Amino acid sequence: MTEEEYIGIVGEIFDGYTDITFQGKTVYIKHFSIRDQRYIHRFYNKYKSIAESKGIPSEKEMLNSLRKDGLWSDDDDRKIIDLEQELEGLRSSKRLSFLPSQKKHIQDTIELKSRELNFLFGKKLELVGKTSERYGSQRSNEEFIRYLIYSDQQCSRHFFDDEEFSDLSEEEVEFFVKENDAITKRLNELNIQHVVLRDFFNMYISQTEDVSAFYGKPIIELSIYQLKLAIYAKIFFNMFQYHEDIPERMKHDPEAIFDFVERKKNNSSKSNVNTEKGASAVFGATKEDLEIIDPNARTVNLSDEINKKGGVMNMDDLIELMG
């Protein structure tokens, strides 16, 4: 993203809404807060009950029918559970892994397993079809969108009442759904983290200790995005205070900073670095790995060193190699 786009995100978050144009009129889509979220569950229950009253089957009923027809099985469900557990373990391993190269290898496996899981989820979704839960979710999302659309910047007057919104065409409803999805995508956590680390935000990053004072209103009235912006500002401010050795090239990269701090925490518990003699050698480490472990260390490819010794390396050779 460009610097102007990041500045735009900050302004959007500070405003607490996103303005769009609908049929020549300016419409304000409010950024929802924790208080607003209670409506999602309320709307969901409302429309799920309507679906059930119309005879739309539940997901459980559909799955039982699919099992009887041999189109879905308990083994399929177990595969989903196994993949979810495997992905949870991989993500945990990635957080605890020491070397950036190890993290990359784990991430490649995560992406592979995620594709397998998404395929199974997609297959299940297609087979199950329309259910009372899905109807409730879809309609409640649409109703929540109506709730978020206002005609004024203060977000005090809804743009549509129930009847007006129900008269909208599918295309018009879809327009608002897509606009809200675009807001969610643009104001995702990674983009917010990047915003906090931009140079233009430096004047704010140390001022978010008192979140309520920072925004000038009670915390319960803050949007989710406003809270996330303040929280990440505090997180990165503390990281820079307690980790002054964060490399300059990383200071605009949130993922690199999180990795750096995590690796530093794990550094002391790893035994593949020998520093007792004032020198170190790291087997299989990349240049990026060494920046985290020990900038003065040297990376060693064990296979190459063994070949230099004619295919044989004794303990004395290993000790000499490690310095």
C-alpha positions as CSV (number, residue, x, y, z in Angstrom):
1,M,0.0,0.0,0.0
2,T,1.1,3.6,-0.6
3,E,1.7,6.1,2.2
4,E,-1.4,8.0,1.2
5,E,-3.5,4.8,1.6
6,Y,-2.1,4.2,5.1
7,I,-2.9,7.8,6.0
8,G,-6.4,7.2,4.6
9,I,-6.8,4.2,6.8
10,V,-5.9,6.2,9.9
11,G,-8.4,8.9,9.1
12,E,-11.1,6.3,8.4
13,I,-10.4,4.7,11.8
14,F,-10.4,8.0,13.6
15,D,-13.7,8.9,12.0
16,G,-15.3,5.7,13.1
17,Y,-17.2,5.3,9.8
18,T,-16.6,4.9,6.0
19,D,-18.6,7.2,3.7
20,I,-19.8,5.8,0.3
21,T,-22.2,7.0,-2.4
22,F,-25.5,5.2,-3.0
23,Q,-27.9,6.5,-5.7
24,G,-26.2,9.9,-5.6
25,K,-26.4,10.2,-1.8
26,T,-23.6,10.0,0.8
27,V,-24.1,7.1,3.1
28,Y,-22.1,6.4,6.2
29,I,-21.2,2.8,7.2
30,K,-20.5,2.8,10.9
31,H,-17.5,0.7,12.2
32,F,-19.1,-1.6,14.7
33,S,-18.2,-1.7,18.3
34,I,-18.4,-4.4,21.0
35,R,-21.8,-3.1,22.0
36,D,-23.1,-3.5,18.4
37,Q,-22.0,-7.1,18.2
38,R,-24.9,-8.2,20.4
39,Y,-27.2,-7.5,17.5
40,I,-25.5,-10.1,15.4
41,H,-26.6,-12.9,17.7
42,R,-30.1,-11.4,18.1
43,F,-30.6,-11.2,14.4
44,Y,-29.2,-14.7,13.8
45,N,-31.7,-16.3,16.3
46,K,-34.6,-14.3,14.7
47,Y,-33.9,-15.6,11.2
48,K,-32.9,-19.1,12.2
49,S,-36.3,-19.4,13.8
50,I,-38.0,-18.1,10.7
51,A,-36.2,-20.7,8.6
52,E,-37.2,-23.5,10.9
53,S,-40.8,-22.4,10.8
54,K,-40.6,-22.7,7.0
55,G,-39.4,-26.2,7.2
56,I,-35.8,-25.6,6.2
57,P,-33.7,-28.4,7.8
58,S,-30.9,-27.9,10.2
59,E,-27.3,-28.7,9.4
60,K,-27.5,-31.7,11.7
61,E,-30.5,-33.1,9.9
62,M,-28.8,-32.6,6.5
63,L,-25.6,-34.3,7.7
64,N,-27.6,-37.3,9.0
65,S,-29.3,-37.6,5.6
66,L,-25.9,-37.4,3.8
67,R,-24.5,-40.1,6.0
68,K,-27.4,-42.4,5.2
69,D,-26.8,-41.8,1.5
70,G,-23.1,-42.4,1.8
71,L,-22.2,-38.9,0.6
72,W,-20.5,-37.9,3.9
73,S,-19.1,-39.9,6.7
74,D,-17.7,-39.7,10.3
75,D,-14.2,-40.2,8.7
76,D,-14.7,-37.0,6.8
77,D,-15.5,-35.2,10.0
78,R,-12.4,-36.8,11.7
79,K,-10.2,-35.6,8.8
80,I,-11.4,-32.0,9.4
81,I,-10.8,-32.3,13.1
82,D,-7.3,-33.9,12.5
83,L,-6.3,-31.2,10.1
84,E,-7.5,-28.4,12.5
85,Q,-5.5,-29.9,15.3
86,E,-2.5,-30.4,13.0
87,L,-2.7,-26.7,11.9
88,E,-2.9,-25.6,15.5
89,G,0.2,-27.5,16.4
90,L,2.0,-26.1,13.3
91,R,1.1,-22.6,14.2
92,S,2.4,-23.2,17.8
93,S,5.6,-24.6,16.4
94,K,6.0,-21.6,14.2
95,R,5.7,-19.2,17.1
96,L,8.2,-21.2,19.1
97,S,10.7,-21.9,16.3
98,F,14.1,-20.3,16.5
99,L,15.3,-19.7,13.0
100,P,13.5,-17.7,10.3
101,S,14.3,-20.5,7.8
102,Q,12.5,-23.0,10.1
103,K,9.5,-20.7,10.3
104,K,9.3,-20.5,6.5
105,H,9.4,-24.3,6.2
106,I,6.6,-24.6,8.8
107,Q,4.6,-21.8,7.0
108,D,4.8,-23.8,3.7
109,T,3.4,-26.8,5.5
110,I,0.6,-24.7,7.1
111,E,-0.4,-23.4,3.7
112,L,-0.5,-26.9,2.3
113,K,-2.6,-28.2,5.2
114,S,-4.9,-25.2,5.0
115,R,-5.7,-25.9,1.3
116,E,-6.6,-29.5,2.3
117,L,-8.9,-28.2,5.1
118,N,-10.5,-25.6,2.9
119,F,-11.2,-28.2,0.3
120,L,-13.0,-30.4,2.8
121,F,-14.9,-27.5,4.2
122,G,-16.0,-26.5,0.7
123,K,-17.1,-30.0,-0.1
124,K,-19.1,-30.2,3.1
125,L,-20.7,-26.8,2.5
126,E,-21.7,-27.8,-1.0
127,L,-23.2,-31.1,0.1
128,V,-25.1,-29.7,3.1
129,G,-26.7,-26.9,1.0
130,K,-29.3,-24.6,2.5
131,T,-29.9,-25.0,6.2
132,S,-31.7,-23.0,8.9
133,E,-28.2,-22.0,10.3
134,R,-27.0,-20.8,7.0
135,Y,-30.2,-18.9,6.3
136,G,-30.0,-17.4,9.8
137,S,-26.4,-16.4,9.2
138,Q,-27.0,-14.8,5.8
139,R,-30.1,-12.9,6.8
140,S,-28.6,-11.7,10.1
141,N,-25.5,-10.4,8.3
142,E,-27.8,-8.5,5.9
143,E,-29.8,-7.1,8.8
144,F,-26.6,-6.1,10.6
145,I,-25.5,-4.3,7.5
146,R,-28.8,-2.3,7.6
147,Y,-28.1,-1.5,11.2
148,L,-24.6,-0.1,10.3
149,I,-25.8,2.2,7.5
150,Y,-26.5,5.8,8.5
151,S,-27.4,9.1,6.9
152,D,-25.3,11.3,9.1
153,Q,-21.6,11.5,10.2
154,Q,-22.7,11.1,13.9
155,C,-24.3,7.8,12.9
156,S,-27.4,8.7,14.8
157,R,-30.0,8.2,12.0
158,H,-30.4,5.0,10.1
159,F,-30.5,5.4,6.3
160,F,-33.1,2.7,5.9
161,D,-35.9,1.5,8.2
162,D,-36.9,-2.2,8.1
163,E,-39.5,-1.7,5.4
164,E,-37.2,0.3,3.1
165,F,-34.4,-2.1,3.4
166,S,-36.7,-5.1,2.7
167,D,-37.7,-3.4,-0.5
168,L,-34.2,-3.2,-1.8
169,S,-33.3,-5.5,-4.7
170,E,-30.8,-8.3,-4.2
171,E,-28.2,-6.3,-6.2
172,E,-28.7,-3.3,-3.9
173,V,-28.3,-5.4,-0.8
174,E,-25.2,-7.1,-2.3
175,F,-23.8,-3.7,-3.0
176,F,-23.8,-2.8,0.7
177,V,-22.5,-6.3,1.7
178,K,-19.6,-5.9,-0.7
179,E,-18.8,-2.4,0.6
180,N,-18.8,-3.6,4.2
181,D,-16.6,-6.6,3.2
182,A,-14.2,-4.1,1.5
183,I,-14.0,-2.1,4.8
184,T,-13.2,-5.3,6.8
185,K,-10.5,-6.3,4.2
186,R,-8.9,-2.8,4.1
187,L,-8.9,-2.4,7.9
188,N,-7.5,-5.8,8.7
189,E,-5.1,-6.4,11.5
190,L,-2.0,-6.5,9.4
191,N,-2.8,-3.1,7.7
192,I,-3.5,-1.6,11.1
193,Q,-0.1,-2.9,12.3
194,H,1.6,-1.3,9.3
195,V,-0.2,2.0,9.9
196,V,1.1,2.1,13.5
197,L,4.7,1.7,12.2
198,R,4.6,4.4,9.6
199,D,6.7,7.5,10.2
200,F,3.6,9.8,10.1
201,F,2.1,7.9,13.1
202,N,5.2,8.4,15.3
203,M,3.6,11.4,17.0
204,Y,0.7,9.2,18.2
205,I,2.4,5.9,19.1
206,S,3.4,7.0,22.6
207,Q,0.1,8.7,23.3
208,T,-2.2,5.7,23.4
209,E,-1.6,4.6,27.0
210,D,-4.9,6.1,28.0
211,V,-7.1,4.9,25.2
212,S,-10.2,6.7,26.3
213,A,-8.3,10.0,26.5
214,F,-6.7,9.4,23.2
215,Y,-10.0,9.2,21.4
216,G,-11.9,11.5,23.8
217,K,-14.8,9.0,24.5
218,P,-15.5,6.0,26.6
219,I,-13.9,2.7,25.6
220,I,-17.2,0.9,25.2
221,E,-18.1,3.5,22.4
222,L,-14.9,2.8,20.4
223,S,-15.1,0.8,17.3
224,I,-13.2,-2.5,17.0
225,Y,-10.7,-0.8,14.6
226,Q,-10.1,2.1,17.0
227,L,-9.3,-0.3,19.8
228,K,-7.0,-2.4,17.6
229,L,-5.1,0.8,16.4
230,A,-4.5,1.8,20.0
231,I,-3.6,-1.7,21.2
232,Y,-1.0,-2.2,18.5
233,A,0.4,1.3,19.1
234,K,1.0,0.3,22.7
235,I,2.4,-3.1,21.8
236,F,5.0,-1.7,19.3
237,F,5.9,1.2,21.5
238,N,6.7,-1.2,24.3
239,M,8.7,-3.4,22.0
240,F,10.8,-0.5,20.8
241,Q,11.4,0.5,24.5
242,Y,12.5,-2.9,25.6
243,H,14.2,-4.2,22.4
244,E,16.5,-1.4,21.3
245,D,18.4,-3.8,19.1
246,I,15.6,-4.4,16.6
247,P,17.3,-3.9,13.2
248,E,16.4,-0.7,11.4
249,R,15.3,-2.5,8.3
250,M,12.6,-4.3,10.3
251,K,11.1,-1.2,12.0
252,H,8.3,-0.8,9.4
253,D,7.5,-4.6,9.1
254,P,5.2,-5.8,11.9
255,E,5.6,-9.5,11.1
256,A,9.4,-9.2,11.2
257,I,9.3,-7.3,14.5
258,F,7.1,-10.0,16.1
259,D,9.4,-12.7,14.8
260,F,12.5,-10.9,16.1
261,V,11.1,-10.4,19.6
262,E,9.8,-14.0,19.8
263,R,13.2,-15.4,18.6
264,K,15.0,-13.2,21.2
265,K,12.9,-14.8,23.9
266,N,13.6,-18.3,22.7
267,N,17.3,-17.5,22.0
268,S,18.7,-18.5,25.4
269,S,17.0,-21.9,25.5
270,K,18.5,-23.1,22.3
271,S,21.6,-25.3,22.2
272,N,22.6,-25.2,18.6
273,V,24.8,-22.1,19.2
274,N,28.1,-22.3,21.1
275,T,29.2,-19.0,22.4
276,E,31.3,-19.9,25.5
277,K,34.6,-19.3,23.7
278,G,33.6,-16.0,22.2
279,A,32.8,-17.4,18.8
280,S,29.9,-19.3,17.4
281,A,28.9,-21.5,14.5
282,V,25.3,-22.2,13.5
283,F,24.5,-25.3,11.4
284,G,22.1,-24.7,8.5
285,A,21.4,-21.0,9.4
286,T,20.7,-18.4,6.8
287,K,22.0,-14.9,6.9
288,E,18.7,-13.7,8.3
289,D,18.9,-16.4,11.0
290,L,22.3,-15.1,12.0
291,E,21.0,-11.6,12.4
292,I,18.7,-12.9,15.1
293,I,21.1,-15.4,16.7
294,D,24.4,-13.7,16.7
295,P,25.5,-11.2,14.0
296,N,29.1,-12.3,14.5
297,A,28.3,-16.0,14.1
298,R,29.2,-17.9,10.9
299,T,26.8,-20.2,9.1
300,V,28.0,-23.7,8.5
301,N,26.8,-26.3,6.0
302,L,27.7,-29.6,7.6
303,S,27.6,-31.5,4.3
304,D,30.1,-29.2,2.7
305,E,32.4,-29.4,5.7
306,I,32.3,-33.2,5.7
307,N,33.1,-33.3,2.0
308,K,36.1,-31.0,2.6
309,K,37.4,-33.7,5.1
310,G,37.1,-36.4,2.5
311,G,33.7,-37.6,3.7
312,V,34.8,-38.3,7.3
313,M,34.7,-35.9,10.3
314,N,35.7,-36.8,13.8
315,M,34.9,-35.1,17.1
316,D,38.1,-33.0,17.0
317,D,37.0,-31.7,13.6
318,L,33.6,-30.8,14.9
319,I,35.0,-28.9,17.9
320,E,37.4,-27.0,15.6
321,L,34.5,-26.2,13.2
322,M,32.4,-24.7,16.0
323,G,35.2,-22.5,17.2
